[in-house]
């Protein structure tokens, strides 16, 4: 039995280092886990509803990819806002529309806030 090659255009970007799709790349996730924290952090705020059953979440994006830093910041922001949330690949997600509170809190910590 001969096998035939099937081509797909839906793979997206591939990592040049390991050959896996960029979203599941093993070599870049190791590098990102302990990225140095820069002196000037630009945090981007946005509100999302898609794919969450109509529920609103506030996303804090553009943060350094440092696991310890993100976990500590997420705990502090959740405690400040009195809500739940999680750390994702791209940043921090908090339940509800909390952009005003987060804007003030992040500015007090010395972050540049956009959005």
Phi and psi in radians as a Rosetta constraint file:
Dihedral C 1 N 2 CA 2 C 2 CIRCULARHARMONIC -1.740 0.35
Dihedral N 2 CA 2 C 2 N 3 CIRCULARHARMONIC 2.510 0.35
Dihedral C 2 N 3 CA 3 C 3 CIRCULARHARMONIC -1.745 0.35
Dihedral N 3 CA 3 C 3 N 4 CIRCULARHARMONIC 2.586 0.35
Dihedral C 3 N 4 CA 4 C 4 CIRCULARHARMONIC -1.992 0.35
Dihedral N 4 CA 4 C 4 N 5 CIRCULARHARMONIC 2.634 0.35
Dihedral C 4 N 5 CA 5 C 5 CIRCULARHARMONIC -1.475 0.35
Dihedral N 5 CA 5 C 5 N 6 CIRCULARHARMONIC 2.305 0.35
Dihedral C 5 N 6 CA 6 C 6 CIRCULARHARMONIC -1.995 0.35
Dihedral N 6 CA 6 C 6 N 7 CIRCULARHARMONIC 2.254 0.35
Dihedral C 6 N 7 CA 7 C 7 CIRCULARHARMONIC -1.800 0.35
Dihedral N 7 CA 7 C 7 N 8 CIRCULARHARMONIC 2.497 0.35
Dihedral C 7 N 8 CA 8 C 8 CIRCULARHARMONIC -2.280 0.35
Dihedral N 8 CA 8 C 8 N 9 CIRCULARHARMONIC 2.460 0.35
Dihedral C 8 N 9 CA 9 C 9 CIRCULARHARMONIC -1.742 0.35
Dihedral N 9 CA 9 C 9 N 10 CIRCULARHARMONIC -0.026 0.35
Dihedral C 9 N 10 CA 10 C 10 CIRCULARHARMONIC -1.650 0.35
Dihedral N 10 CA 10 C 10 N 11 CIRCULARHARMONIC 0.390 0.35
Dihedral C 10 N 11 CA 11 C 11 CIRCULARHARMONIC -1.442 0.35
Dihedral N 11 CA 11 C 11 N 12 CIRCULARHARMONIC -0.438 0.35
Dihedral C 11 N 12 CA 12 C 12 CIRCULARHARMONIC 1.415 0.35
Dihedral N 12 CA 12 C 12 N 13 CIRCULARHARMONIC -2.812 0.35
Dihedral C 12 N 13 CA 13 C 13 CIRCULARHARMONIC -1.368 0.35
Dihedral N 13 CA 13 C 13 N 14 CIRCULARHARMONIC 2.467 0.35
Dihedral C 13 N 14 CA 14 C 14 CIRCULARHARMONIC -1.929 0.35
Dihedral N 14 CA 14 C 14 N 15 CIRCULARHARMONIC 2.529 0.35
Dihedral C 14 N 15 CA 15 C 15 CIRCULARHARMONIC -1.295 0.35
Dihedral N 15 CA 15 C 15 N 16 CIRCULARHARMONIC 2.232 0.35
Dihedral C 15 N 16 CA 16 C 16 CIRCULARHARMONIC -1.225 0.35
Dihedral N 16 CA 16 C 16 N 17 CIRCULARHARMONIC -0.372 0.35
Dihedral C 16 N 17 CA 17 C 17 CIRCULARHARMONIC -1.369 0.35
Dihedral N 17 CA 17 C 17 N 18 CIRCULARHARMONIC -0.846 0.35
Dihedral C 17 N 18 CA 18 C 18 CIRCULARHARMONIC -1.960 0.35
Dihedral N 18 CA 18 C 18 N 19 CIRCULARHARMONIC -0.259 0.35
Dihedral C 18 N 19 CA 19 C 19 CIRCULARHARMONIC 1.513 0.35
Dihedral N 19 CA 19 C 19 N 20 CIRCULARHARMONIC -0.052 0.35
Dihedral C 19 N 20 CA 20 C 20 CIRCULARHARMONIC -1.472 0.35
Dihedral N 20 CA 20 C 20 N 21 CIRCULARHARMONIC 2.823 0.35
Dihedral C 20 N 21 CA 21 C 21 CIRCULARHARMONIC -1.043 0.35
Dihedral N 21 CA 21 C 21 N 22 CIRCULARHARMONIC 2.590 0.35
Dihedral C 21 N 22 CA 22 C 22 CIRCULARHARMONIC -1.028 0.35
Dihedral N 22 CA 22 C 22 N 23 CIRCULARHARMONIC -0.548 0.35
Dihedral C 22 N 23 CA 23 C 23 CIRCULARHARMONIC -1.210 0.35
Dihedral N 23 CA 23 C 23 N 24 CIRCULARHARMONIC -0.463 0.35
Dihedral C 23 N 24 CA 24 C 24 CIRCULARHARMONIC -1.981 0.35
Dihedral N 24 CA 24 C 24 N 25 CIRCULARHARMONIC 0.318 0.35
Dihedral C 24 N 25 CA 25 C 25 CIRCULARHARMONIC -1.159 0.35
Dihedral N 25 CA 25 C 25 N 26 CIRCULARHARMONIC 2.220 0.35
Dihedral C 25 N 26 CA 26 C 26 CIRCULARHARMONIC -1.412 0.35
Dihedral N 26 CA 26 C 26 N 27 CIRCULARHARMONIC -0.620 0.35
Dihedral C 26 N 27 CA 27 C 27 CIRCULARHARMONIC -1.276 0.35
Dihedral N 27 CA 27 C 27 N 28 CIRCULARHARMONIC -0.609 0.35
Dihedral C 27 N 28 CA 28 C 28 CIRCULARHARMONIC -1.353 0.35
Dihedral N 28 CA 28 C 28 N 29 CIRCULARHARMONIC -0.530 0.35
Dihedral C 28 N 29 CA 29 C 29 CIRCULARHARMONIC -1.208 0.35
Dihedral N 29 CA 29 C 29 N 30 CIRCULARHARMONIC -0.562 0.35
Dihedral C 29 N 30 CA 30 C 30 CIRCULARHARMONIC -1.182 0.35
Dihedral N 30 CA 30 C 30 N 31 CIRCULARHARMONIC -0.683 0.35
Dihedral C 30 N 31 CA 31 C 31 CIRCULARHARMONIC -1.205 0.35
Dihedral N 31 CA 31 C 31 N 32 CIRCULARHARMONIC -0.655 0.35
Dihedral C 31 N 32 CA 32 C 32 CIRCULARHARMONIC -1.315 0.35
Dihedral N 32 CA 32 C 32 N 33 CIRCULARHARMONIC -0.452 0.35
Dihedral C 32 N 33 CA 33 C 33 CIRCULARHARMONIC -1.067 0.35
Dihedral N 33 CA 33 C 33 N 34 CIRCULARHARMONIC -0.500 0.35
Dihedral C 33 N 34 CA 34 C 34 CIRCULARHARMONIC -2.251 0.35
Dihedral N 34 CA 34 C 34 N 35 CIRCULARHARMONIC 0.674 0.35
Dihedral C 34 N 35 CA 35 C 35 CIRCULARHARMONIC -1.123 0.35
Dihedral N 35 CA 35 C 35 N 36 CIRCULARHARMONIC 2.512 0.35
Dihedral C 35 N 36 CA 36 C 36 CIRCULARHARMONIC -1.155 0.35
Dihedral N 36 CA 36 C 36 N 37 CIRCULARHARMONIC 2.587 0.35
Dihedral C 36 N 37 CA 37 C 37 CIRCULARHARMONIC -1.552 0.35
Dihedral N 37 CA 37 C 37 N 38 CIRCULARHARMONIC 2.070 0.35
Dihedral C 37 N 38 CA 38 C 38 CIRCULARHARMONIC -1.274 0.35
Dihedral N 38 CA 38 C 38 N 39 CIRCULARHARMONIC 2.843 0.35
Dihedral C 38 N 39 CA 39 C 39 CIRCULARHARMONIC -1.283 0.35
Dihedral N 39 CA 39 C 39 N 40 CIRCULARHARMONIC -0.523 0.35
Dihedral C 39 N 40 CA 40 C 40 CIRCULARHARMONIC -2.018 0.35
Dihedral N 40 CA 40 C 40 N 41 CIRCULARHARMONIC 1.907 0.35
Dihedral C 40 N 41 CA 41 C 41 CIRCULARHARMONIC -1.808 0.35
Dihedral N 41 CA 41 C 41 N 42 CIRCULARHARMONIC 2.226 0.35
Dihedral C 41 N 42 CA 42 C 42 CIRCULARHARMONIC -1.849 0.35
Dihedral N 42 CA 42 C 42 N 43 CIRCULARHARMONIC 1.928 0.35
Dihedral C 42 N 43 CA 43 C 43 CIRCULARHARMONIC -1.719 0.35
Dihedral N 43 CA 43 C 43 N 44 CIRCULARHARMONIC 2.316 0.35
Dihedral C 43 N 44 CA 44 C 44 CIRCULARHARMONIC -1.915 0.35
Dihedral N 44 CA 44 C 44 N 45 CIRCULARHARMONIC 2.199 0.35
Dihedral C 44 N 45 CA 45 C 45 CIRCULARHARMONIC -1.781 0.35
Dihedral N 45 CA 45 C 45 N 46 CIRCULARHARMONIC 2.428 0.35
Dihedral C 45 N 46 CA 46 C 46 CIRCULARHARMONIC -2.665 0.35
Dihedral N 46 CA 46 C 46 N 47 CIRCULARHARMONIC 2.750 0.35
Dihedral C 46 N 47 CA 47 C 47 CIRCULARHARMONIC -1.920 0.35
Dihedral N 47 CA 47 C 47 N 48 CIRCULARHARMONIC 2.379 0.35
Dihedral C 47 N 48 CA 48 C 48 CIRCULARHARMONIC -2.238 0.35
Dihedral N 48 CA 48 C 48 N 49 CIRCULARHARMONIC 2.566 0.35
Dihedral C 48 N 49 CA 49 C 49 CIRCULARHARMONIC -2.268 0.35
Dihedral N 49 CA 49 C 49 N 50 CIRCULARHARMONIC -0.360 0.35
Dihedral C 49 N 50 CA 50 C 50 CIRCULARHARMONIC -1.110 0.35
Dihedral N 50 CA 50 C 50 N 51 CIRCULARHARMONIC 2.381 0.35
Dihedral C 50 N 51 CA 51 C 51 CIRCULARHARMONIC 1.275 0.35
Dihedral N 51 CA 51 C 51 N 52 CIRCULARHARMONIC 0.252 0.35
Dihedral C 51 N 52 CA 52 C 52 CIRCULARHARMONIC -2.169 0.35
Dihedral N 52 CA 52 C 52 N 53 CIRCULARHARMONIC 0.380 0.35
Dihedral C 52 N 53 CA 53 C 53 CIRCULARHARMONIC 1.154 0.35
Dihedral N 53 CA 53 C 53 N 54 CIRCULARHARMONIC 0.543 0.35
Dihedral C 53 N 54 CA 54 C 54 CIRCULARHARMONIC 1.487 0.35
Dihedral N 54 CA 54 C 54 N 55 CIRCULARHARMONIC -0.082 0.35
Dihedral C 54 N 55 CA 55 C 55 CIRCULARHARMONIC -1.399 0.35
Dihedral N 55 CA 55 C 55 N 56 CIRCULARHARMONIC 2.590 0.35
Dihedral C 55 N 56 CA 56 C 56 CIRCULARHARMONIC -1.750 0.35
Dihedral N 56 CA 56 C 56 N 57 CIRCULARHARMONIC 2.401 0.35
Dihedral C 56 N 57 CA 57 C 57 CIRCULARHARMONIC -2.271 0.35
Dihedral N 57 CA 57 C 57 N 58 CIRCULARHARMONIC 2.588 0.35
Dihedral C 57 N 58 CA 58 C 58 CIRCULARHARMONIC -1.800 0.35
Dihedral N 58 CA 58 C 58 N 59 CIRCULARHARMONIC 2.216 0.35
Dihedral C 58 N 59 CA 59 C 59 CIRCULARHARMONIC -1.878 0.35
Dihedral N 59 CA 59 C 59 N 60 CIRCULARHARMONIC 2.232 0.35
Dihedral C 59 N 60 CA 60 C 60 CIRCULARHARMONIC -1.799 0.35
Dihedral N 60 CA 60 C 60 N 61 CIRCULARHARMONIC 1.986 0.35
Dihedral C 60 N 61 CA 61 C 61 CIRCULARHARMONIC -2.087 0.35
Dihedral N 61 CA 61 C 61 N 62 CIRCULARHARMONIC 2.929 0.35
Dihedral C 61 N 62 CA 62 C 62 CIRCULARHARMONIC 1.426 0.35
Dihedral N 62 CA 62 C 62 N 63 CIRCULARHARMONIC 0.293 0.35
Dihedral C 62 N 63 CA 63 C 63 CIRCULARHARMONIC -1.520 0.35
Dihedral N 63 CA 63 C 63 N 64 CIRCULARHARMONIC 2.748 0.35
Dihedral C 63 N 64 CA 64 C 64 CIRCULARHARMONIC -1.107 0.35
Dihedral N 64 CA 64 C 64 N 65 CIRCULARHARMONIC 2.541 0.35
Dihedral C 64 N 65 CA 65 C 65 CIRCULARHARMONIC -1.490 0.35
Dihedral N 65 CA 65 C 65 N 66 CIRCULARHARMONIC 1.248 0.35
Dihedral C 65 N 66 CA 66 C 66 CIRCULARHARMONIC -2.194 0.35
Dihedral N 66 CA 66 C 66 N 67 CIRCULARHARMONIC 1.985 0.35
Dihedral C 66 N 67 CA 67 C 67 CIRCULARHARMONIC -0.979 0.35
Dihedral N 67 CA 67 C 67 N 68 CIRCULARHARMONIC -0.824 0.35
Dihedral C 67 N 68 CA 68 C 68 CIRCULARHARMONIC -1.125 0.35
Dihedral N 68 CA 68 C 68 N 69 CIRCULARHARMONIC -0.745 0.35
Dihedral C 68 N 69 CA 69 C 69 CIRCULARHARMONIC -1.094 0.35
Dihedral N 69 CA 69 C 69 N 70 CIRCULARHARMONIC -0.797 0.35
Dihedral C 69 N 70 CA 70 C 70 CIRCULARHARMONIC -1.142 0.35
Dihedral N 70 CA 70 C 70 N 71 CIRCULARHARMONIC -0.727 0.35
Dihedral C 70 N 71 CA 71 C 71 CIRCULARHARMONIC -1.099 0.35
Dihedral N 71 CA 71 C 71 N 72 CIRCULARHARMONIC -0.782 0.35
Dihedral C 71 N 72 CA 72 C 72 CIRCULARHARMONIC -1.144 0.35
Dihedral N 72 CA 72 C 72 N 73 CIRCULARHARMONIC -0.760 0.35
Dihedral C 72 N 73 CA 73 C 73 CIRCULARHARMONIC -1.150 0.35
Dihedral N 73 CA 73 C 73 N 74 CIRCULARHARMONIC -0.696 0.35
Dihedral C 73 N 74 CA 74 C 74 CIRCULARHARMONIC -1.105 0.35
Dihedral N 74 CA 74 C 74 N 75 CIRCULARHARMONIC -0.780 0.35
Dihedral C 74 N 75 CA 75 C 75 CIRCULARHARMONIC -1.057 0.35
Dihedral N 75 CA 75 C 75 N 76 CIRCULARHARMONIC -0.741 0.35
Dihedral C 75 N 76 CA 76 C 76 CIRCULARHARMONIC -1.141 0.35
Dihedral N 76 CA 76 C 76 N 77 CIRCULARHARMONIC -0.759 0.35
Dihedral C 76 N 77 CA 77 C 77 CIRCULARHARMONIC -1.206 0.35
Dihedral N 77 CA 77 C 77 N 78 CIRCULARHARMONIC -0.666 0.35
Dihedral C 77 N 78 CA 78 C 78 CIRCULARHARMONIC -1.127 0.35
Dihedral N 78 CA 78 C 78 N 79 CIRCULARHARMONIC -0.722 0.35
Dihedral C 78 N 79 CA 79 C 79 CIRCULARHARMONIC -1.142 0.35
Dihedral N 79 CA 79 C 79 N 80 CIRCULARHARMONIC -0.737 0.35
Dihedral C 79 N 80 CA 80 C 80 CIRCULARHARMONIC -1.111 0.35
Dihedral N 80 CA 80 C 80 N 81 CIRCULARHARMONIC -0.738 0.35
Dihedral C 80 N 81 CA 81 C 81 CIRCULARHARMONIC -1.570 0.35
Dihedral N 81 CA 81 C 81 N 82 CIRCULARHARMONIC -0.222 0.35
Dihedral C 81 N 82 CA 82 C 82 CIRCULARHARMONIC 1.166 0.35
Dihedral N 82 CA 82 C 82 N 83 CIRCULARHARMONIC 0.737 0.35
Dihedral C 82 N 83 CA 83 C 83 CIRCULARHARMONIC -2.473 0.35
Dihedral N 83 CA 83 C 83 N 84 CIRCULARHARMONIC 2.992 0.35
Dihedral C 83 N 84 CA 84 C 84 CIRCULARHARMONIC -1.597 0.35
Dihedral N 84 CA 84 C 84 N 85 CIRCULARHARMONIC 2.980 0.35
Dihedral C 84 N 85 CA 85 C 85 CIRCULARHARMONIC 3.088 0.35
Dihedral N 85 CA 85 C 85 N 86 CIRCULARHARMONIC -3.069 0.35
Dihedral C 85 N 86 CA 86 C 86 CIRCULARHARMONIC -2.673 0.35
Dihedral N 86 CA 86 C 86 N 87 CIRCULARHARMONIC 2.803 0.35
Dihedral C 86 N 87 CA 87 C 87 CIRCULARHARMONIC -1.679 0.35
Dihedral N 87 CA 87 C 87 N 88 CIRCULARHARMONIC 2.232 0.35
Dihedral C 87 N 88 CA 88 C 88 CIRCULARHARMONIC -2.005 0.35
Dihedral N 88 CA 88 C 88 N 89 CIRCULARHARMONIC 3.135 0.35
Dihedral C 88 N 89 CA 89 C 89 CIRCULARHARMONIC -1.027 0.35
Dihedral N 89 CA 89 C 89 N 90 CIRCULARHARMONIC -0.728 0.35
Dihedral C 89 N 90 CA 90 C 90 CIRCULARHARMONIC -1.551 0.35
Dihedral N 90 CA 90 C 90 N 91 CIRCULARHARMONIC -0.154 0.35
Dihedral C 90 N 91 CA 91 C 91 CIRCULARHARMONIC 2.768 0.35
Dihedral N 91 CA 91 C 91 N 92 CIRCULARHARMONIC -2.365 0.35
Dihedral C 91 N 92 CA 92 C 92 CIRCULARHARMONIC -2.206 0.35
Dihedral N 92 CA 92 C 92 N 93 CIRCULARHARMONIC 2.353 0.35
Dihedral C 92 N 93 CA 93 C 93 CIRCULARHARMONIC -1.973 0.35
Dihedral N 93 CA 93 C 93 N 94 CIRCULARHARMONIC 2.255 0.35
Dihedral C 93 N 94 CA 94 C 94 CIRCULARHARMONIC -2.119 0.35
Dihedral N 94 CA 94 C 94 N 95 CIRCULARHARMONIC 2.448 0.35
Dihedral C 94 N 95 CA 95 C 95 CIRCULARHARMONIC -1.256 0.35
Dihedral N 95 CA 95 C 95 N 96 CIRCULARHARMONIC 2.230 0.35
Dihedral C 95 N 96 CA 96 C 96 CIRCULARHARMONIC 1.776 0.35
Dihedral N 96 CA 96 C 96 N 97 CIRCULARHARMONIC 2.982 0.35
Dihedral C 96 N 97 CA 97 C 97 CIRCULARHARMONIC -1.604 0.35
Dihedral N 97 CA 97 C 97 N 98 CIRCULARHARMONIC 1.707 0.35
Dihedral C 97 N 98 CA 98 C 98 CIRCULARHARMONIC -2.082 0.35
Dihedral N 98 CA 98 C 98 N 99 CIRCULARHARMONIC 0.433 0.35
Dihedral C 98 N 99 CA 99 C 99 CIRCULARHARMONIC -1.052 0.35
Dihedral N 99 CA 99 C 99 N 100 CIRCULARHARMONIC -0.710 0.35
Dihedral C 99 N 100 CA 100 C 100 CIRCULARHARMONIC -1.122 0.35
Dihedral N 100 CA 100 C 100 N 101 CIRCULARHARMONIC -0.823 0.35
Dihedral C 100 N 101 CA 101 C 101 CIRCULARHARMONIC -1.108 0.35
Dihedral N 101 CA 101 C 101 N 102 CIRCULARHARMONIC -0.767 0.35
Dihedral C 101 N 102 CA 102 C 102 CIRCULARHARMONIC -1.174 0.35
Dihedral N 102 CA 102 C 102 N 103 CIRCULARHARMONIC -0.652 0.35
Dihedral C 102 N 103 CA 103 C 103 CIRCULARHARMONIC -1.008 0.35
Dihedral N 103 CA 103 C 103 N 104 CIRCULARHARMONIC -0.819 0.35
Dihedral C 103 N 104 CA 104 C 104 CIRCULARHARMONIC -1.155 0.35
Dihedral N 104 CA 104 C 104 N 105 CIRCULARHARMONIC -0.778 0.35
Dihedral C 104 N 105 CA 105 C 105 CIRCULARHARMONIC -1.142 0.35
Dihedral N 105 CA 105 C 105 N 106 CIRCULARHARMONIC -0.741 0.35
Dihedral C 105 N 106 CA 106 C 106 CIRCULARHARMONIC -1.225 0.35
Dihedral N 106 CA 106 C 106 N 107 CIRCULARHARMONIC -0.610 0.35
Dihedral C 106 N 107 CA 107 C 107 CIRCULARHARMONIC -1.148 0.35
Dihedral N 107 CA 107 C 107 N 108 CIRCULARHARMONIC -0.657 0.35
Dihedral C 107 N 108 CA 108 C 108 CIRCULARHARMONIC -1.124 0.35
Dihedral N 108 CA 108 C 108 N 109 CIRCULARHARMONIC -0.538 0.35
Dihedral C 108 N 109 CA 109 C 109 CIRCULARHARMONIC -1.380 0.35
Dihedral N 109 CA 109 C 109 N 110 CIRCULARHARMONIC -0.076 0.35
Dihedral C 109 N 110 CA 110 C 110 CIRCULARHARMONIC 1.656 0.35
Dihedral N 110 CA 110 C 110 N 111 CIRCULARHARMONIC 0.177 0.35
Dihedral C 110 N 111 CA 111 C 111 CIRCULARHARMONIC -1.444 0.35
Dihedral N 111 CA 111 C 111 N 112 CIRCULARHARMONIC 2.633 0.35
Dihedral C 111 N 112 CA 112 C 112 CIRCULARHARMONIC -1.532 0.35
Dihedral N 112 CA 112 C 112 N 113 CIRCULARHARMONIC 2.176 0.35
Dihedral C 112 N 113 CA 113 C 113 CIRCULARHARMONIC -1.944 0.35
Dihedral N 113 CA 113 C 113 N 114 CIRCULARHARMONIC 2.265 0.35
Dihedral C 113 N 114 CA 114 C 114 CIRCULARHARMONIC -2.114 0.35
Dihedral N 114 CA 114 C 114 N 115 CIRCULARHARMONIC 2.471 0.35
